[in-house]
Amino acid sequence: MTSLRPLPLEGVRVLDVCQVMAGPYACMLLGDLGADVIKIEPPGGGDQTRGSMGFKMKGPDSMGFLNMNRNKRSVALNLKSKAGREVLLQLAKDADILIENYRPGAMKRLGLGYEVLKEINPKLVYTSISGFGQTGPWSDRPGFDLMAQAMSGVMSVTGYPGGPPVKAGVPVADIGCALFAVYATLAAHIGAKKSGQGQHIDASLFDSALAFSIWDTSDYWGTGKPPEPLGTSNKMTAPYQAMRSSDGYFVMGANNQKLWQLLCNVIGRIELLADERFSTISLRLKHRAELEGELEQTFRQNTKDYWVETLLAAGIPAGPILTYPEAFESEHGRAREMRIEIDHPIEGKVPNIGFAVKLSGTPQQVQRHPPLLGEHTSEVLSELGFDEAAQAALREQGAFEA
């Protein structure tokens, strides 16, 4: 794909001092928009995600790593060594953005915290991603997506009433935090371009998961009752959920009065319009279980495909419940280019998730394959002015060794 204009972040240098998911994903999004992302990894194993997932590829890197680290250059750097820290300080002098996701205080103990780096580069935007933030009584806890989902309340509304705890099927806290971090980082970068002053951004999985709870907290603050899990249903309207047909489930939503009336006519159940239990949205919510039973009496008489097609033809939102293979290979998934392939020096063609938003004038590009560990160490050091002798000296001083 050829960009119509230079990508929006061309010329922006990002230091990716991150591992696992939220930080690397945020940095990849910046790289997709043209930023020069330099991934700083510990020598030896590199980013923990390189060896994760429990199944092997041709090379040492997992498919998870390959899907979160395109458009980056990798520098293997031992930040526990003085020489390694000096290299990072040199990189930070001309960087626009640094994103790190170590435990709060870890970068400061290494002498690489924001207060140190802003002295050598006042325009630097320094983004810290953590489980629970840089402040507060939980700030020093280790935190992953599971803990953030549990402690933010997300797990309390996931699953079915009376069932065991269930986490969201995708890492909403990790990916949500990455998106919030990118939004704040780019805003701060725009501000720094105007004022010459960067700032420290504190992004956490806990805060991000809580920020997703708009409907649930609105329900709680409005009623005083903590929300509970509802399965596929919705606390604001009904019917809006998965329904059982003769051969499985599909989803549908008649979530306003007009659609409710249309639904009853389309499925031949006009008597439900005269049923006082279902006459308004609030009453349908109150009698949700009875409503589901009434509708499923009809839906069980035909297949899920039949009902999806019938409801869509009438203008009622409906859809099948697809697996990931079905979603990616669907006619729409292909049209939206949500599966792309990247050429990799070891793996060959590597599938990647496509770009979630489309820019008309400067569409994102894959300019670099997910890097091998330390693949660009010498290249980046040369750009900093370190010749072969200087690089050899750094190696002797432990800059590149675990």
C-alpha positions, 0 to 999 in steps of 0.5 A: 500500500502506498501512502498518499502523503508522508505518514503522520508520525514520520520523523517521530522517534519512540523508545519502546522500553516495554514487555508483554502487551499493553506497552508493546501494542501501544508502540506498534500503533505508533509505528504503524503511523510512521514513527521510528520505534526502537524497542529496547529489550533485555539481552538473552531472552528479550521481551517475555512475549517472544517465548510465550503461548505454549507452541513453537514457530519456526524460530524463537518468537511466538505468534503473539510477539509477531502480532504486537511488534511490527514496525519496530527496530530491536536493540538488545540493551542491559539496563542493569549495566552502567554502559547500557544505561548510558546508551539509553540516555544517549537515545533519549536525548533525541527521542520524542516519546519514551513508553515503559511498562515496568513496575512503578519505581523500577526505571527511577531506581535505574536512574532512567526515570522521568525527572532524569530524562527531562533534564537532558530532553525537556520535550520528551513525552515519557509514558509509564504503563502499569497495573495500578498506576504510579500513585495510590496504595496498590501502585507497587503491586504487580498487575496483569490484565486478569488482576485489573479486570477483577479489581476494577469490577469488570469481572463482577458483571461478566458471565451469567447470574450465579455463575463462577467468576468469568473474565472478558474473553479478550484482554480489555484492560491491556488493550484499553490501556494501550489505547488510552496511553496512545491518545494521551501520548499523542496529545502530549506530543502535540503540546510539546511541539508547541511549548517545547515541554514534554510531560510524564503520563501515568496510564494504568490497566486498573483505571482503563478497565474502570473507564470502560464501565460507563453503563455499569457505573451509570446503573449503580450511581442511578439506582444504588445497586451494584450491577450483576452479570447478565450473560449476553443481555443489556442492562439498558434495554431488551430484547438485546441479547443472544437467542436460541434457534433450532440449531444454535444461538444468534444475536439480535437487538430490538432496543427501542420501541419502534424496533420492538413493534417491528420485531413482533410483527416480523416474527408473527407475535403481535399479541406480545404488543398487547402484553402489559409485561412488555409494553415499555423498555423498563417493563421488558427489562423487569420481565427479561426472563419471561420475554426471552422465553416468549421470543425463543418459543418462536425462534426455536421454530427455525434456524439461526441463519433464517432468523438473521436473514429475516430480521436484517431484511426487516431492518432489525439488527441481528448477526451470527456468533462467529469464531475467529476463523469465521470472522477473519475469513468472512466476506466482510473481514476480507473486504476490511483487510483485517488479516494481513501478511508480513514477510519475516526472515525466519517465519516466511509469511506471517499473518497479522491482524490488520489496521483497526481504523482506516486513514484515507490520506495516510493509510498505515503501512507495514514497513518493518517485520517484527524484529529479531532480538537485537537485530538493529543494535549495531545499526542504531548505535551507528546512528548515535555515532558509536563506531565499531571500536566504541561498540566493542568497548560497550560490549566489554562493559556489559551493555549487550550481555544478560 
